[in-house]
Amino acid sequence: MSPTAASPSLRSRAVGVRVADVNLAYDSTPVLKNVNVAIEPGEFFAFLGPSGSGKTTLLRFIAGFAQADTGSVFVGTKDITHLPPWKRDVGMVFQSYALWPHMTVRRNVAFGLEEHKVPRAEIHARVAKALELVGLGHLADRRPSQLSGGQQQRVALARTIVVQPKVLLLDEPLSNLDAKLRVQVRRELRDLQRRLGLTTVFVTHDQEEANTICDRIAVLSDGVIQQVGAPMELYQRPKNLFVANFLGTANILDGRVLIEGASRAFDLAPGLRLPIPPSATVPANAKLVFRPQDASIGSTAGGGTSVPGTTIYREFLGSIVRYKVRIGAAEIIVDAPFRTGDELHEPGQPVTVRISQESVLWLSP
Amino acid sequence: MTLAVARPLARLFASPGQAALGCVIALFLLLFLVVPVTTVIYVAFTEKGTGVFTLVNFVDFVRTDLFVNAFWNSVYVSSATVALASAFALPLAYITTRFDFRGALLIQTLGFLPLIMPPFAGAVAMQLLFGRNGTINLLLDEFFGFKIPLMEGLNGVVFVQAVHYFPFILVNLSAALRNIDRSMEEAAQNLGCSGFRLFRRVVFPLALPGYVAGASLVFVKVFDDLATPLLLNVKELLPPQAYLRITSIGIADPMGYVIAVVLIVVSVLAMWASALALRSNDYSTGQRGGGGLAKRSLRPWENAVAYVIIGLILALVLTPHLGLLLLSVATVWSFSPLPDAYTTAHYARVFGESSIYIKNTLIYSSLAAFIDVLVGGAIAYLIVRTKLIGRQGLNWAASAALAVPGVVLGIGYLRTFYNVQLPDGRPLATLWIVIVLALAIRRLPYALHACHAALEQISVSLEEAAENLGATKMRTVRRIVVPLMTGGILAGFISSFATAAVELSATLMLVQSSSDAPLAYGLYVLMQSPAGRGPGAALGVIAVVLVATCALLSHLVIERSQRAMGAVVRR
């Protein structure tokens, strides 16, 4: 994808997508449960979740390949719930790319324009332009089987955007690429999306992918949208344990809330208590959650709560050192930044772990 | 330095044992496949008696109206069979792959039908049902006053062959349709394509290679078939002409050999077309499995139409079997819709005086199948596990047997082995063991395929572990490879056995006395006379039961061994 400006002919006015009250079941197994989500015009939006969370089904519902039991989907203000897939004007890039092996790259890309009865001369120009946009103009007469995975992926993208859909759906588009290519292609995707200004929905199970390229993310689990927000917002203020655990690494400690007069404390184990700040709201069945980098070992200076523990395991990762520390019956992870010359704590040593107050969350499942 | 030399040497020559094995197999293929076929070609291209190269035999062929007619008749019969068989197979394949349809399993079972019954056995039964004075026409004449000439002349052959062979197209086409990833269709829909345009632009082109593969297989089987036209008394086709020349004029007459060469050329062309079609079938490049065409539910009236279509085709396909069964228990059955009375005498006769046919068949087929798994297994091992030079040559030679029509092999054996004298002065060609060898060569490609597939599934590391623990190559093969391949070998044995049991094209030439004749030959001889039809049909029913049992058995064996090994053996 060359960094030339997107041609005006491939640019369209962005519209939003709204999914309302969707329930969907396969053979009485619920796959989506009361899903509501609104995607802004021009936004790069991700459905993020583990496999089986319903994210691909939700995407296929928008494209018209999955029928919901209840609920509707709008593109802009138009209700497309009951339109067949071929009348929706919603472009989808398939995980397998789904390039037709009996057609050349050029014929693959021209297919949608032919179906839309675009005049021949215009088809030629637009196909050339779309292939140029993804940097594959020179491979137009190859067959898909003669292309590399990354090239196939670009053809699939060109084939979809050439018809100027109102919305672009990407079903795990990077999953069939090797790790290095993945990083490169995701930047290019982001770049292209910006230039086209196209509302884009991206399905992935990889939080890093979603974090790096998306404006907002909807986290799905068990067919339910757990939380919607910008990547940093989800990381800093997860609404529940699932989101906290799924995005990044989190220490989750079990315990009981004790109320003694005006003060509250979190009872981790007999004799092991953490005070709860008066301002904190603690839901029922809450667990204590904090990120590994929000705890430190050894120093007792500064604010925060200190608890005694024992290091049981150490991994040197270069810029950080990751310790596993036993506190009571629980094990937590502490990431300490590593500066040249630092002394490391040996496994088996008794240590003091300091957890910074302001970064602690109280979350329920 | 020594290493640098030693390694390529080791790679080229394999172990002495493997090399010896390769030589033995090469000798076997040379003697019983290459030499007979080359002899046929040599005779066709040389002057009778002198051995001088000439094209005069082919000029004679082209100048003889009878042969030119026979050639075009053969082309017509094969093409028309493909067309009619496609008409049966297309709706079935489409309905079962494209829609949620209950009868799908039933239709898939149809795939076994051509395997379990020799087409010539059904031919007589079909004449009794569809012939000029058969059941259908008698009823039509009685109630409506007209008859349909379904079984007359060439069209009779077309009808019988199409009913018999259409499952080959059905199976290949269904597999091709099922292999089309669902996203192929969805991508087209996403871009605005639907309905018949979707079928024409995406589904059909993707399924075409599978269809071509099935269709060319049917074409070649019908083009080479000797027994069915002979039984229907249609002689103006190439294989019967070759047979008649050799049997009535003698093995020195060159015309039979010229026809044989024509048959080989057509076979090779059709195989080549099929291979070409399947090669372009690497259509599933880098795709993740999506589970075949998107299925949709049928509306009630569509469901009704689908059932009617399938019911009609099924009825048609089962008529030969039904007819054969009726015939085998009928006293007299002519000029009446159903037999006049029923009897078990035919079976008594078949198990009594004609039991020699059954005994011969069991002996010949099991010997042939045994040779096949031995040779096929060895070739598979050499291809997959060794670097022996020329191992691919063995593979090609063994597989080339597919493209050699049975009639051609029969003629080749007669010509080649008639001159080989046994100690007692008889020619080798008259010995029953020659029939076994012909059967073994004919079925070798199938056994090779089964063994190859079984061996490919076994991870090399299982063998390496045995060698690492001190087992020699030979002992590793015996203790690890063969036990793990048992399922595949057994399946290869059974399918070779079953198909050899109903083979007639090659054996018709080679049977010298009826005491040496196998079941298919006996069936053929009995069916020639009206009085022999009853016992012939009984013999046919026995053949069907025998082969059906084998097919079921091989299916069970494959399934069981796959289940048992599944997790361990795959890489």
Contacts between the chains, C-beta under 8 A, distances in Angstrom:
chain1	res1	chain2	res2	distance
A	63	B	186	7.7
A	63	B	190	6.1
A	64	B	189	7.7
A	65	B	186	5.5
A	65	B	189	7.8
A	84	B	189	7.4
A	84	B	194	6.5
A	85	B	186	6.9
A	85	B	189	4.1
A	85	B	190	5.7
A	85	B	194	7.8
A	86	B	189	4.9
A	86	B	190	7.3
A	86	B	191	7.6
A	86	B	192	4.7
A	86	B	193	6.0
A	86	B	194	4.5
A	87	B	192	7.5
A	88	B	190	7.9
A	90	B	190	7.3
A	91	B	190	6.6
A	91	B	191	7.8
A	92	B	186	7.5
A	92	B	187	7.4
A	92	B	190	4.7
A	94	B	183	4.4
A	94	B	186	7.0
A	94	B	187	5.8
A	95	B	183	7.6
A	95	B	288	6.5
A	96	B	181	6.2
A	96	B	183	5.3
A	96	B	286	7.6
A	96	B	287	4.6
A	96	B	288	4.6
A	96	B	290	6.6
A	97	B	286	7.5
A	97	B	287	7.7
A	98	B	181	6.7
A	98	B	183	3.8
A	98	B	184	5.4
A	98	B	186	6.9
A	98	B	187	3.9
A	98	B	287	7.4
A	99	B	187	8.0
A	100	B	184	6.2
A	100	B	187	7.6
A	100	B	188	7.7
A	100	B	202	6.1
A	100	B	205	7.8
A	100	B	206	7.3
A	101	B	206	7.3
A	101	B	282	7.7
A	101	B	283	3.9
A	101	B	284	7.7
A	101	B	285	6.3
A	102	B	205	4.4
A	102	B	206	6.2
A	102	B	208	8.0
A	102	B	283	7.0
A	111	B	188	7.0
A	111	B	191	5.7
A	111	B	193	7.3
A	111	B	201	7.6
A	112	B	191	3.2
A	112	B	192	6.0
A	112	B	193	7.9
A	115	B	188	7.8
A	115	B	191	5.6
A	115	B	192	3.9
A	115	B	193	4.6
A	115	B	197	7.4
A	116	B	192	5.4
A	144	B	285	6.6
A	145	B	282	6.2
A	145	B	283	7.8
A	145	B	285	4.1
A	145	B	286	7.9
A	149	B	286	6.4
A	152	B	286	6.6
A	159	B	187	7.7
A	159	B	191	7.2
A	160	B	190	7.5
A	160	B	191	7.6
A	163	B	191	6.0
A	163	B	192	7.3
A	176	B	286	7.1
A	176	B	288	7.4
